Amino acid sequence: MPRAGGRCFIGISGYDYQGWRGSFYPPDVPRHSWLAFSSRIFNSIELNGTFYSLKNPAVFERWASEVPDNFVFAIKGGRFITHNLKLRNCDTALGNFFASGILALGKKTGPFLWQLPASYRFDAERMDAFMRNLPRNSRDGEAVARQHDERLRRGALVEALEFVEYRHAFEVRHPSYFCDEFYAILRAHNCAFVVADTAGKFDYAEEVTADFVYVRLHGSSALYASDYTDEELASWAAKLKAWTAGRNGRDVYVYFDNDAKVHAPHNAMQLSDLVGLS
């Protein structure tokens, strides 16, 4: 049933940045406490370490234990699935990904981000088939997790902590994806088209294809490096308010990835203030 307005989650893409010490993280806060520190400032964080390597259940259990009860993680899908296998023949890889500890997050599970490389074109059959195989809740996630193999040498988790619905979002970069056919496939599977600001490097669209919106802000003038101006943040705040407003308002997830010069956490705090999260 539709709610009277959607929720807004604003945070950072990753949190383990040595260069943030002294500018965002106080010098006396140890590295192992950075997640706990940032989770008291933001209501969500995008886990990007899951993109680079498989974790283990103990890691996810620790992450879940260090954040408040109302906090959610967005989880970036593994690049082995998106970049190496290119979404094909990946049943076992999906099993390894979901068995690596994701089921330990419980109610702190936010949307899954699948970022596709700019090197291959839109293939309708491939996209439709991959979306059909994605788990839509933790019960489905258990079934997918049971497809894991021996690569999970540090343990596998195939039983969910609790039942939770799953959401999936796709960030695309090849221009061929910016078409009605792709948007229709996303809508058919209730998957979100990621609104990605990439300083003009890649194509841009604000297509809403699901019952939630996913935004990644990589920088408006310099990729991963530029600071968002007050005017730009005010514009984003207006968009967030429009997407979440009304009886059919959508949940919106926004993550700043302009981390190179420590702009991400400060911009995220500014935007949170503008939409009344602080």
N, C-alpha and C positions, 0 to 999 in steps of 0.2 A: 504493500500500500504506500502511496506517496506520503512524504512527510511535509510538514509546514516549514519548508526551508531546508537547504542542505547544510552540511557541516564543512568547515574549512580547515585544512591541515597545511601548515607551512613549515618548511624546515630546510635542511641542507643535504646535499648529495655527498654522503660520507662524513666522517667526523675525525678521522685519525690523520691529522695533518700537522707535522712537526712545525711548519712555518706559522701556525696559528698561535703557538705559545707566546705569551706576552702581549699579543694583540687581542685575541679572543679568549684564550685560556689563560687564566692567571698563572704566573710563574710557580706558585706554590701548589697548584693542582697537578698531581701526578698523571702520567699518560693513561694509566689504567682506569682513571676516574673521568676521562674526557667524555665518555658516553653518558655517564650519570650526570655530569655537569650540563652538557648540552640538552639533555632530555628534560631538564627543569626549565629551560628557556623556550624550547620548541615542542610542539605536540606531535611531531613526526620527523623521522630521518630516513633517507633513502640509503639502504645498505648496498654499497657498490663493490665491496670486497667479494660478494657472492658471484660477481661477474667474472672475476679473474681466477678463482679456484674453488673447489669444493671444500666446504667447512665440515664440521662434525657436530653431533648433537650437543656436546658440552659447550661449544661456542654459542649456539643459539640459546641454550638454557641460561648461560651467563648474560647474554644480551637482554633477554626477557626479564631477568631478575634485577637488572640495574636501572630500569626505567619505570615511571609511574604507571598505575593501572590503566589510565585512559590514553596511554601513548600507543601509537601504531608505527610499525616499520613498513616502508615500501621495500620490496626485495627485487634486486636486479637479476634477471635470468642469466645463466652461465653463457659465456661467449663460446664455449665448445659447442653448445646447441645452436646459437645464432650465427656464429662466424665460421666455425669449422664444418659443422654438419649442414649449415644453412637450412635448418628446420626440417631436414629430411632424415628418415631412418633414425629417429632419435628417441625411440621408446625407452631404451636402456639408459640413455643419457638423462632423460627426464626423470626416470626412476632414481638415478643417483642424485640428481638435484633435489628432488623432494624428500628423499630418504636421508639427506645429509644433516637434517636437524630442523628443517622448516616447520615440521609438525609440532615442535616444542613451543612455538610462539603463541599459539592459542588465539585469544581475542586481540592480541597485539599484532596480528597479521594484517597488513594493509595490502595494497595492490601489488601485483607482479609487473615489473617493467621488462619488456623484451625489446632491446635496442638492436636494430638491424644495420649492417654495414652499408656504406654508400656504394659498394662494389658490385652489387647484383640487383637486377631489375625485378619489378613486380611480377609475380607469378600467381595468378588467381587460385589455381588448383593447390599449389603448395601452401598458400596462406590459409585457405579454407580448411585443408586437412589438418594443419598444425593447430588451428584454433579449436577444431573438433576434439582433439586429443587432450587439450588442457583441462585440468581438474577445476570444477566449479565450486567445490567446497572441500573441507578437510576430509570428508568421507571418500570423495573421489581421490583426494591427495594420498590417502592410505593405499588405495589400489594402485596408483601410479608408483608410489614409493616401493611397492613390493616387486617392481620390475628392475630393481637395482642389481648391480653385479659386485664383483670382488674389489672394485676400485675403492670402495668405502672401507679402508683398512682401519680407520679410527672409530668405527661404529656406525650403525644405521638405525634410524628411527622410523618405524612404519605404523605406529599408532599415534593418533593425534591427541594432544592434551585435552582438547575440547572441540566441539563442532563450531565451525566458522565458515561463512561464505567467502569465496575467492573472487577477486577481480583481476583483470588482465589489461595491460596497456601496451601499445606498440609505438616505438619511436623509429621513424623511417627517414632515410636520407637520400635515397636515389629518387630523382624527380618523377619517375614512372609511377610511384606510389600515390602521387597527389592527383587522384582521379576518382570519379564517382564509383567505379567498380570496386575499388579497394574500400572506400567508405561504406559501401553497401555490405561487403563481407564483414567488416567490423560491426556494423549495426546488427546483422543477422546473429552474431555471436555475443552481442552486448560487450564488445571490447572497445576500449578507448583509443582514439587517435591522439597521440601525445602532441600537445602544442609546445613546440620547441623553438626558443629564440636562440639562434646560433650566429649572431652578428652578421647575418647575410650569407654565410658560407653555404648553407643548404636552404632548400625551398621552405616556405612557411605557409601554414594554414591554421585556421582556428575551427576546424570541423569538429562538431560534437556528435559522437557516434554511440555513446553508452549512457547509462544512468549515473555516470560520474565523469569528471574531467581531470586530466592529468597534465600538468605543466612543468616543463624543465627550462630554467633560465640560465643559459650558459654564458650570457653576456650580450649586450646589444651592439657594441661597437668593436670590441676585441674579444674573440672567443676565449672563454675561461678566465678572462683577465679584467674586463672593464667593470666599473662601478655603475650601478643603475642610478640615474638622477632622481631627484624628488618628483619631477614631472612624470618620468617613466613609471615609477612605483605607484604614483597616484592613478595612472592609467590602468595598471594591473589591478589595483585595488577595486576600481570601478568594474572591471571585468569579473573579478571574483564575486563581487556583490551581486552582479546580474546573474551569474551562473547558479548561485546558491539561493536566490530569492524566490519567494512564492511557494505555493502549495506543491509544485512540481520541481522545486529547487534541487539541484544536484550536489552531491559531495564533491569537493574540489581538493586536489592534492597538488601542492606547489613546492618544487625543490630548486634551490639555487646551486648552480654548479660553477659559478665564477669564483673559483677557489684560489686561483694563482696568486692574487695579491690580498687575500683575506677579506675580500668584499662579500663573499657569500653569507657568512653568519650575520654580518651587520645589515645587509640588505634584507635578509629574512626577518630580522627583528623589526626593521622599519615597516615592512609590509604587514607583519603581524599587528603592529600598532595601528596601521591605517584601516585594517578590517576589524579591529576591536578584539583581537585575541589576547592581548597582553593585559 
